[in-house]
Amino acid sequence: MPASLCIFRLSAIGDTTHVLPILRTVQRRWPDTAITWVVGRTEAGLVGDIPDVTFRVLDKREGIRRCRARLRAEETGRVHDVILQMQSSLRASLIATSLRGHRRIGFDRARAVNGQWLFTSERIAARSREHVLDAYFGFLERAGLAARELAWGIPLPDDALAFAARELPADRPLLAISACSSLRLHNYRDWPAERYVAVADHAAARGFRVVLTGGPSARERAYADAIVAGARVRPVDLVGQTSLKQLAAVLARCAGLIGPDSGPVHIASALDVPVIGLYATSNPQRTGPYRHREFVVDRYPDAVRRFLGREPDTLRWGTRVRHPRAMELITVADVCERIDRLAV
């Protein structure tokens, strides 16, 4: 059992939720190990109040040099027995050099992209075609802990719970829609707004009160406005009005969530809320909600065949379909069938 262990995973929100079972496993199986987690500022808004963990919170917008200096100053005099370097971007690897440790564990050679293998002293076991969360457990195995505790335990503070109770009606089951994924170049994870209108109407007909969630961006606001304007029954519109803790408290009261591969999908899964995940550009077997995958709409194989001209099992694991029409392969009927199953 190491005296001290440092988890290095700055972002993103979905990956942060995948780290939680690794953290909980260490806490339960190595209770005397001092745990440090180097995490991004946004992501700390979701997990930074977990007890018995020392958080080093970095704002990536400050740049590599300032992040390294801040981390070096906060870690002065500390040497960890084990560092789990669970992020393979070059920026993350450079920032992590500010940490000192006897063992520095990174991804196996195939997954140590962007030269991560140059910054670590040990590698996790080489495995293929596994979920991101399962890959993270490989870090614990390499560190000497083979146990798995599939527990997430996102703390929900009283003020966040009060917000959800105040904003959400209690007269019928709630179904959340988180329509947008993060905006990245050639990401193409958003489903057409008019299709969300159709499934919102179907959900209302099946007895659900629809709740719209999302961030404050103009794109998310435009999606919400389109859904509200088109829906027969006005949804509860919380887009741009929640912190991450408030979002988690809202999702905890819902019977399900509909959305593409995004942070809210993984927050809901961590809370054991069924997710109707909309997947065509990425493989849900790798990046889908870890729990309740039976509700996921998986059109990734169809998208691979149509837009890449290949069979999915011939592709490198993690290959994305970067085509703006890929998400259109997901039909309204696909989603309504999952809503019907939730309504039973």
Contacts in CASP RR format, 6 or more apart in sequence:
PFRMAT RR
TARGET T0000
AUTHOR 0000-0000-0000
METHOD contacts of the structure
MODEL  1
MPASLCIFRLSAIGDTTHVLPILRTVQRRWPDTAITWVVGRTEAGLVGDI
PDVTFRVLDKREGIRRCRARLRAEETGRVHDVILQMQSSLRASLIATSLR
GHRRIGFDRARAVNGQWLFTSERIAARSREHVLDAYFGFLERAGLAAREL
AWGIPLPDDALAFAARELPADRPLLAISACSSLRLHNYRDWPAERYVAVA
DHAAARGFRVVLTGGPSARERAYADAIVAGARVRPVDLVGQTSLKQLAAV
LARCAGLIGPDSGPVHIASALDVPVIGLYATSNPQRTGPYRHREFVVDRY
PDAVRRFLGREPDTLRWGTRVRHPRAMELITVADVCERIDRLAV
1 30 0 8 1.000
1 32 0 8 1.000
1 33 0 8 1.000
2 30 0 8 1.000
2 33 0 8 1.000
2 80 0 8 1.000
2 81 0 8 1.000
2 82 0 8 1.000
2 143 0 8 1.000
3 32 0 8 1.000
3 33 0 8 1.000
3 34 0 8 1.000
3 81 0 8 1.000
4 33 0 8 1.000
4 34 0 8 1.000
4 35 0 8 1.000
4 36 0 8 1.000
4 78 0 8 1.000
4 79 0 8 1.000
4 80 0 8 1.000
4 81 0 8 1.000
4 82 0 8 1.000
5 26 0 8 1.000
5 30 0 8 1.000
5 33 0 8 1.000
5 34 0 8 1.000
5 35 0 8 1.000
5 36 0 8 1.000
5 80 0 8 1.000
5 81 0 8 1.000
5 82 0 8 1.000
5 83 0 8 1.000
5 84 0 8 1.000
5 143 0 8 1.000
6 35 0 8 1.000
6 36 0 8 1.000
6 37 0 8 1.000
6 38 0 8 1.000
6 80 0 8 1.000
6 82 0 8 1.000
6 83 0 8 1.000
6 84 0 8 1.000
6 99 0 8 1.000
6 101 0 8 1.000
7 19 0 8 1.000
7 22 0 8 1.000
7 23 0 8 1.000
7 35 0 8 1.000
7 36 0 8 1.000
7 37 0 8 1.000
7 38 0 8 1.000
7 84 0 8 1.000
7 86 0 8 1.000
8 37 0 8 1.000
8 38 0 8 1.000
8 83 0 8 1.000
8 84 0 8 1.000
8 85 0 8 1.000
8 86 0 8 1.000
8 87 0 8 1.000
8 92 0 8 1.000
8 96 0 8 1.000
8 99 0 8 1.000
9 15 0 8 1.000
9 16 0 8 1.000
9 19 0 8 1.000
9 37 0 8 1.000
9 38 0 8 1.000
9 39 0 8 1.000
9 84 0 8 1.000
9 86 0 8 1.000
9 87 0 8 1.000
10 38 0 8 1.000
10 39 0 8 1.000
10 40 0 8 1.000
10 43 0 8 1.000
10 58 0 8 1.000
10 60 0 8 1.000
10 87 0 8 1.000
10 92 0 8 1.000
10 95 0 8 1.000
11 40 0 8 1.000
11 42 0 8 1.000
11 43 0 8 1.000
11 60 0 8 1.000
11 87 0 8 1.000
12 43 0 8 1.000
12 182 0 8 1.000
12 263 0 8 1.000
13 42 0 8 1.000
13 43 0 8 1.000
13 46 0 8 1.000
13 244 0 8 1.000
13 263 0 8 1.000
13 264 0 8 1.000
13 266 0 8 1.000
13 267 0 8 1.000
14 262 0 8 1.000
14 263 0 8 1.000
14 265 0 8 1.000
14 266 0 8 1.000
14 267 0 8 1.000
15 86 0 8 1.000
15 87 0 8 1.000
15 132 0 8 1.000
16 39 0 8 1.000
16 43 0 8 1.000
16 46 0 8 1.000
16 47 0 8 1.000
17 46 0 8 1.000
17 152 0 8 1.000
17 154 0 8 1.000
17 263 0 8 1.000
17 266 0 8 1.000
17 267 0 8 1.000
17 269 0 8 1.000
17 270 0 8 1.000
18 132 0 8 1.000
18 133 0 8 1.000
18 136 0 8 1.000
18 266 0 8 1.000
18 290 0 8 1.000
19 37 0 8 1.000
19 47 0 8 1.000
19 86 0 8 1.000
19 136 0 8 1.000
20 47 0 8 1.000
20 151 0 8 1.000
20 152 0 8 1.000
20 153 0 8 1.000
20 154 0 8 1.000
20 270 0 8 1.000
21 133 0 8 1.000
21 136 0 8 1.000
21 137 0 8 1.000
21 148 0 8 1.000
21 149 0 8 1.000
21 150 0 8 1.000
21 151 0 8 1.000
21 152 0 8 1.000
22 84 0 8 1.000
22 136 0 8 1.000
22 137 0 8 1.000
22 139 0 8 1.000
22 140 0 8 1.000
23 35 0 8 1.000
23 37 0 8 1.000
23 50 0 8 1.000
23 53 0 8 1.000
24 149 0 8 1.000
24 151 0 8 1.000
24 152 0 8 1.000
24 153 0 8 1.000
25 137 0 8 1.000
25 140 0 8 1.000
25 145 0 8 1.000
25 147 0 8 1.000
25 148 0 8 1.000
25 149 0 8 1.000
25 151 0 8 1.000
26 33 0 8 1.000
26 35 0 8 1.000
26 140 0 8 1.000
26 145 0 8 1.000
27 35 0 8 1.000
27 52 0 8 1.000
28 149 0 8 1.000
28 151 0 8 1.000
29 145 0 8 1.000
29 147 0 8 1.000
29 149 0 8 1.000
30 145 0 8 1.000
34 54 0 8 1.000
35 52 0 8 1.000
35 53 0 8 1.000
35 54 0 8 1.000
36 53 0 8 1.000
36 54 0 8 1.000
36 55 0 8 1.000
36 56 0 8 1.000
36 78 0 8 1.000
36 80 0 8 1.000
37 47 0 8 1.000
37 48 0 8 1.000
37 53 0 8 1.000
37 54 0 8 1.000
37 55 0 8 1.000
37 56 0 8 1.000
38 55 0 8 1.000
38 56 0 8 1.000
38 58 0 8 1.000
38 71 0 8 1.000
38 95 0 8 1.000
38 96 0 8 1.000
38 99 0 8 1.000
39 47 0 8 1.000
39 48 0 8 1.000
39 55 0 8 1.000
39 56 0 8 1.000
39 57 0 8 1.000
39 58 0 8 1.000
40 57 0 8 1.000
40 58 0 8 1.000
40 59 0 8 1.000
40 60 0 8 1.000
41 57 0 8 1.000
41 58 0 8 1.000
41 59 0 8 1.000
41 60 0 8 1.000
42 244 0 8 1.000
44 55 0 8 1.000
44 57 0 8 1.000
45 243 0 8 1.000
45 244 0 8 1.000
45 245 0 8 1.000
46 154 0 8 1.000
46 244 0 8 1.000
46 245 0 8 1.000
46 248 0 8 1.000
46 267 0 8 1.000
47 154 0 8 1.000
48 55 0 8 1.000
48 57 0 8 1.000
49 155 0 8 1.000
49 157 0 8 1.000
50 153 0 8 1.000
50 155 0 8 1.000
56 71 0 8 1.000
56 74 0 8 1.000
56 75 0 8 1.000
58 67 0 8 1.000
58 70 0 8 1.000
58 71 0 8 1.000
58 95 0 8 1.000
59 67 0 8 1.000
60 67 0 8 1.000
60 91 0 8 1.000
62 70 0 8 1.000
63 91 0 8 1.000
64 91 0 8 1.000
64 94 0 8 1.000
64 95 0 8 1.000
67 95 0 8 1.000
67 98 0 8 1.000
68 94 0 8 1.000
68 95 0 8 1.000
68 97 0 8 1.000
68 98 0 8 1.000
69 98 0 8 1.000
71 95 0 8 1.000
71 98 0 8 1.000
71 99 0 8 1.000
72 98 0 8 1.000
75 98 0 8 1.000
75 99 0 8 1.000
75 100 0 8 1.000
77 100 0 8 1.000
78 100 0 8 1.000
79 100 0 8 1.000
79 101 0 8 1.000
79 102 0 8 1.000
80 99 0 8 1.000
80 100 0 8 1.000
80 101 0 8 1.000
80 102 0 8 1.000
81 101 0 8 1.000
81 102 0 8 1.000
81 103 0 8 1.000
82 101 0 8 1.000
82 102 0 8 1.000
82 103 0 8 1.000
82 105 0 8 1.000
82 143 0 8 1.000
83 96 0 8 1.000
83 99 0 8 1.000
83 101 0 8 1.000
83 103 0 8 1.000
83 104 0 8 1.000
83 105 0 8 1.000
84 105 0 8 1.000
84 106 0 8 1.000
84 139 0 8 1.000
84 140 0 8 1.000
84 143 0 8 1.000
85 92 0 8 1.000
85 93 0 8 1.000
85 96 0 8 1.000
85 104 0 8 1.000
85 105 0 8 1.000
85 106 0 8 1.000
85 116 0 8 1.000
85 119 0 8 1.000
85 120 0 8 1.000
86 106 0 8 1.000
86 136 0 8 1.000
86 139 0 8 1.000
87 93 0 8 1.000
87 96 0 8 1.000
88 106 0 8 1.000
88 107 0 8 1.000
88 111 0 8 1.000
88 112 0 8 1.000
88 113 0 8 1.000
88 114 0 8 1.000
88 115 0 8 1.000
88 116 0 8 1.000
89 114 0 8 1.000
90 114 0 8 1.000
90 115 0 8 1.000
93 114 0 8 1.000
93 115 0 8 1.000
93 116 0 8 1.000
93 118 0 8 1.000
93 119 0 8 1.000
94 119 0 8 1.000
96 104 0 8 1.000
96 119 0 8 1.000
97 119 0 8 1.000
103 121 0 8 1.000
103 122 0 8 1.000
103 143 0 8 1.000
104 119 0 8 1.000
104 120 0 8 1.000
104 121 0 8 1.000
104 122 0 8 1.000
105 120 0 8 1.000
105 121 0 8 1.000
105 122 0 8 1.000
105 123 0 8 1.000
105 124 0 8 1.000
105 139 0 8 1.000
105 142 0 8 1.000
105 143 0 8 1.000
106 112 0 8 1.000
106 116 0 8 1.000
106 117 0 8 1.000
106 120 0 8 1.000
106 122 0 8 1.000
106 123 0 8 1.000
106 124 0 8 1.000
106 139 0 8 1.000
107 113 0 8 1.000
107 116 0 8 1.000
107 117 0 8 1.000
107 120 0 8 1.000
107 123 0 8 1.000
107 124 0 8 1.000
107 135 0 8 1.000
108 123 0 8 1.000
108 124 0 8 1.000
108 125 0 8 1.000
108 126 0 8 1.000
108 127 0 8 1.000
109 117 0 8 1.000
109 123 0 8 1.000
109 126 0 8 1.000
110 126 0 8 1.000
110 128 0 8 1.000
111 135 0 8 1.000
112 120 0 8 1.000
112 123 0 8 1.000
117 123 0 8 1.000
122 142 0 8 1.000
123 142 0 8 1.000
124 135 0 8 1.000
124 138 0 8 1.000
124 139 0 8 1.000
124 141 0 8 1.000
124 142 0 8 1.000
125 138 0 8 1.000
125 141 0 8 1.000
125 142 0 8 1.000
127 134 0 8 1.000
127 135 0 8 1.000
127 138 0 8 1.000
128 317 0 8 1.000
129 285 0 8 1.000
129 286 0 8 1.000
129 317 0 8 1.000
130 286 0 8 1.000
131 285 0 8 1.000
131 286 0 8 1.000
131 287 0 8 1.000
131 288 0 8 1.000
131 290 0 8 1.000
132 286 0 8 1.000
132 287 0 8 1.000
133 290 0 8 1.000
137 148 0 8 1.000
140 146 0 8 1.000
140 147 0 8 1.000
152 270 0 8 1.000
152 271 0 8 1.000
153 270 0 8 1.000
154 248 0 8 1.000
154 267 0 8 1.000
154 270 0 8 1.000
154 271 0 8 1.000
156 245 0 8 1.000
156 248 0 8 1.000
156 249 0 8 1.000
156 252 0 8 1.000
157 245 0 8 1.000
159 245 0 8 1.000
160 243 0 8 1.000
160 245 0 8 1.000
160 246 0 8 1.000
160 248 0 8 1.000
160 249 0 8 1.000
161 249 0 8 1.000
163 242 0 8 1.000
163 246 0 8 1.000
163 249 0 8 1.000
163 250 0 8 1.000
164 246 0 8 1.000
164 249 0 8 1.000
164 250 0 8 1.000
164 252 0 8 1.000
164 253 0 8 1.000
165 253 0 8 1.000
167 236 0 8 1.000
167 238 0 8 1.000
167 241 0 8 1.000
167 250 0 8 1.000
168 174 0 8 1.000
168 209 0 8 1.000
168 211 0 8 1.000
168 236 0 8 1.000
168 250 0 8 1.000
168 253 0 8 1.000
169 209 0 8 1.000
169 236 0 8 1.000
171 209 0 8 1.000
172 207 0 8 1.000
172 208 0 8 1.000
172 209 0 8 1.000
173 207 0 8 1.000
173 208 0 8 1.000
173 209 0 8 1.000
173 254 0 8 1.000
173 255 0 8 1.000
173 343 0 8 1.000
174 208 0 8 1.000
174 209 0 8 1.000
174 210 0 8 1.000
174 211 0 8 1.000
174 236 0 8 1.000
174 253 0 8 1.000
174 254 0 8 1.000
174 255 0 8 1.000
174 256 0 8 1.000
175 203 0 8 1.000
175 208 0 8 1.000
175 209 0 8 1.000
175 210 0 8 1.000
175 211 0 8 1.000
175 254 0 8 1.000
175 255 0 8 1.000
175 256 0 8 1.000
175 257 0 8 1.000
175 258 0 8 1.000
175 339 0 8 1.000
175 342 0 8 1.000
176 210 0 8 1.000
176 211 0 8 1.000
176 212 0 8 1.000
176 213 0 8 1.000
176 250 0 8 1.000
176 251 0 8 1.000
176 254 0 8 1.000
176 256 0 8 1.000
176 257 0 8 1.000
176 258 0 8 1.000
176 264 0 8 1.000
176 268 0 8 1.000
177 196 0 8 1.000
177 199 0 8 1.000
177 200 0 8 1.000
177 210 0 8 1.000
177 211 0 8 1.000
177 212 0 8 1.000
177 213 0 8 1.000
177 227 0 8 1.000
177 235 0 8 1.000
177 257 0 8 1.000
177 258 0 8 1.000
177 259 0 8 1.000
178 212 0 8 1.000
178 213 0 8 1.000
178 214 0 8 1.000
178 257 0 8 1.000
178 258 0 8 1.000
178 259 0 8 1.000
178 262 0 8 1.000
178 264 0 8 1.000
178 265 0 8 1.000
179 190 0 8 1.000
179 191 0 8 1.000
179 193 0 8 1.000
179 196 0 8 1.000
179 212 0 8 1.000
179 214 0 8 1.000
179 220 0 8 1.000
179 223 0 8 1.000
179 224 0 8 1.000
179 227 0 8 1.000
179 259 0 8 1.000
179 260 0 8 1.000
180 190 0 8 1.000
180 214 0 8 1.000
180 215 0 8 1.000
180 217 0 8 1.000
180 219 0 8 1.000
180 220 0 8 1.000
180 223 0 8 1.000
180 260 0 8 1.000
180 262 0 8 1.000
181 187 0 8 1.000
181 189 0 8 1.000
181 190 0 8 1.000
181 260 0 8 1.000
181 261 0 8 1.000
181 262 0 8 1.000
182 262 0 8 1.000
182 263 0 8 1.000
183 217 0 8 1.000
183 219 0 8 1.000
186 322 0 8 1.000
187 281 0 8 1.000
187 322 0 8 1.000
188 281 0 8 1.000
188 321 0 8 1.000
188 322 0 8 1.000
188 323 0 8 1.000
188 324 0 8 1.000
188 326 0 8 1.000
188 327 0 8 1.000
189 260 0 8 1.000
189 261 0 8 1.000
189 262 0 8 1.000
189 278 0 8 1.000
189 281 0 8 1.000
189 282 0 8 1.000
189 327 0 8 1.000
190 223 0 8 1.000
190 260 0 8 1.000
190 327 0 8 1.000
191 259 0 8 1.000
191 260 0 8 1.000
191 278 0 8 1.000
191 327 0 8 1.000
191 330 0 8 1.000
192 327 0 8 1.000
192 328 0 8 1.000
193 222 0 8 1.000
193 223 0 8 1.000
193 226 0 8 1.000
193 227 0 8 1.000
194 226 0 8 1.000
195 330 0 8 1.000
195 332 0 8 1.000
195 335 0 8 1.000
196 223 0 8 1.000
196 226 0 8 1.000
196 227 0 8 1.000
196 258 0 8 1.000
197 226 0 8 1.000
197 227 0 8 1.000
197 230 0 8 1.000
197 231 0 8 1.000
198 332 0 8 1.000
198 336 0 8 1.000
199 258 0 8 1.000
199 332 0 8 1.000
199 335 0 8 1.000
199 336 0 8 1.000
199 339 0 8 1.000
200 210 0 8 1.000
200 227 0 8 1.000
200 231 0 8 1.000
200 233 0 8 1.000
200 235 0 8 1.000
201 231 0 8 1.000
201 232 0 8 1.000
201 233 0 8 1.000
202 332 0 8 1.000
202 335 0 8 1.000
202 336 0 8 1.000
202 339 0 8 1.000
203 210 0 8 1.000
203 339 0 8 1.000
204 210 0 8 1.000
204 231 0 8 1.000
204 232 0 8 1.000
204 233 0 8 1.000
206 339 0 8 1.000
206 340 0 8 1.000
206 343 0 8 1.000
207 343 0 8 1.000
208 255 0 8 1.000
208 339 0 8 1.000
208 343 0 8 1.000
209 235 0 8 1.000
209 236 0 8 1.000
210 231 0 8 1.000
210 233 0 8 1.000
210 235 0 8 1.000
210 236 0 8 1.000
211 235 0 8 1.000
211 236 0 8 1.000
211 238 0 8 1.000
211 250 0 8 1.000
211 254 0 8 1.000
212 224 0 8 1.000
212 227 0 8 1.000
212 228 0 8 1.000
212 235 0 8 1.000
212 236 0 8 1.000
212 237 0 8 1.000
212 238 0 8 1.000
212 239 0 8 1.000
213 238 0 8 1.000
213 239 0 8 1.000
213 242 0 8 1.000
213 247 0 8 1.000
213 250 0 8 1.000
213 251 0 8 1.000
213 264 0 8 1.000
214 220 0 8 1.000
214 224 0 8 1.000
214 238 0 8 1.000
214 239 0 8 1.000
214 240 0 8 1.000
214 242 0 8 1.000
214 247 0 8 1.000
214 264 0 8 1.000
215 239 0 8 1.000
215 240 0 8 1.000
215 242 0 8 1.000
216 239 0 8 1.000
216 240 0 8 1.000
220 239 0 8 1.000
220 240 0 8 1.000
221 239 0 8 1.000
221 240 0 8 1.000
223 239 0 8 1.000
224 237 0 8 1.000
224 239 0 8 1.000
227 235 0 8 1.000
228 234 0 8 1.000
228 235 0 8 1.000
228 237 0 8 1.000
238 250 0 8 1.000
242 250 0 8 1.000
244 267 0 8 1.000
247 264 0 8 1.000
247 267 0 8 1.000
248 267 0 8 1.000
248 271 0 8 1.000
251 257 0 8 1.000
251 264 0 8 1.000
251 267 0 8 1.000
251 268 0 8 1.000
251 271 0 8 1.000
251 273 0 8 1.000
252 271 0 8 1.000
252 273 0 8 1.000
254 268 0 8 1.000
254 273 0 8 1.000
255 273 0 8 1.000
255 274 0 8 1.000
255 342 0 8 1.000
256 268 0 8 1.000
256 273 0 8 1.000
256 274 0 8 1.000
256 275 0 8 1.000
256 276 0 8 1.000
256 342 0 8 1.000
257 264 0 8 1.000
257 265 0 8 1.000
257 268 0 8 1.000
257 273 0 8 1.000
257 274 0 8 1.000
257 275 0 8 1.000
257 276 0 8 1.000
257 277 0 8 1.000
258 275 0 8 1.000
258 276 0 8 1.000
258 277 0 8 1.000
258 278 0 8 1.000
258 335 0 8 1.000
258 339 0 8 1.000
259 265 0 8 1.000
259 275 0 8 1.000
259 276 0 8 1.000
259 277 0 8 1.000
259 278 0 8 1.000
260 277 0 8 1.000
260 278 0 8 1.000
260 279 0 8 1.000
260 327 0 8 1.000
261 277 0 8 1.000
261 278 0 8 1.000
261 279 0 8 1.000
261 281 0 8 1.000
261 282 0 8 1.000
261 284 0 8 1.000
261 287 0 8 1.000
261 288 0 8 1.000
265 275 0 8 1.000
265 277 0 8 1.000
265 288 0 8 1.000
265 289 0 8 1.000
266 288 0 8 1.000
266 289 0 8 1.000
266 290 0 8 1.000
268 274 0 8 1.000
268 275 0 8 1.000
268 289 0 8 1.000
269 275 0 8 1.000
269 288 0 8 1.000
269 289 0 8 1.000
269 290 0 8 1.000
269 291 0 8 1.000
269 292 0 8 1.000
272 291 0 8 1.000
272 292 0 8 1.000
273 292 0 8 1.000
274 292 0 8 1.000
274 295 0 8 1.000
274 342 0 8 1.000
275 289 0 8 1.000
275 292 0 8 1.000
275 295 0 8 1.000
275 296 0 8 1.000
276 295 0 8 1.000
276 296 0 8 1.000
276 297 0 8 1.000
276 335 0 8 1.000
276 338 0 8 1.000
276 339 0 8 1.000
276 342 0 8 1.000
277 284 0 8 1.000
277 288 0 8 1.000
277 289 0 8 1.000
277 295 0 8 1.000
277 296 0 8 1.000
277 297 0 8 1.000
278 297 0 8 1.000
278 327 0 8 1.000
278 330 0 8 1.000
278 335 0 8 1.000
279 288 0 8 1.000
279 296 0 8 1.000
279 297 0 8 1.000
279 298 0 8 1.000
279 299 0 8 1.000
279 300 0 8 1.000
279 330 0 8 1.000
280 299 0 8 1.000
280 300 0 8 1.000
280 302 0 8 1.000
280 303 0 8 1.000
280 321 0 8 1.000
280 326 0 8 1.000
280 327 0 8 1.000
280 329 0 8 1.000
280 330 0 8 1.000
281 300 0 8 1.000
281 303 0 8 1.000
281 320 0 8 1.000
281 321 0 8 1.000
281 322 0 8 1.000
281 323 0 8 1.000
281 326 0 8 1.000
281 327 0 8 1.000
282 288 0 8 1.000
282 300 0 8 1.000
282 318 0 8 1.000
282 320 0 8 1.000
282 321 0 8 1.000
283 300 0 8 1.000
283 312 0 8 1.000
283 317 0 8 1.000
283 318 0 8 1.000
283 319 0 8 1.000
284 293 0 8 1.000
284 296 0 8 1.000
284 298 0 8 1.000
284 300 0 8 1.000
286 317 0 8 1.000
286 318 0 8 1.000
287 318 0 8 1.000
288 296 0 8 1.000
289 296 0 8 1.000
295 338 0 8 1.000
295 341 0 8 1.000
295 342 0 8 1.000
297 330 0 8 1.000
297 334 0 8 1.000
297 335 0 8 1.000
297 338 0 8 1.000
299 326 0 8 1.000
299 329 0 8 1.000
299 330 0 8 1.000
299 334 0 8 1.000
300 312 0 8 1.000
300 321 0 8 1.000
301 312 0 8 1.000
302 329 0 8 1.000
303 321 0 8 1.000
303 323 0 8 1.000
303 326 0 8 1.000
303 329 0 8 1.000
304 310 0 8 1.000
304 311 0 8 1.000
304 312 0 8 1.000
304 315 0 8 1.000
304 319 0 8 1.000
304 321 0 8 1.000
305 311 0 8 1.000
305 312 0 8 1.000
306 326 0 8 1.000
306 329 0 8 1.000
307 321 0 8 1.000
307 323 0 8 1.000
307 325 0 8 1.000
307 326 0 8 1.000
308 315 0 8 1.000
308 319 0 8 1.000
308 321 0 8 1.000
END
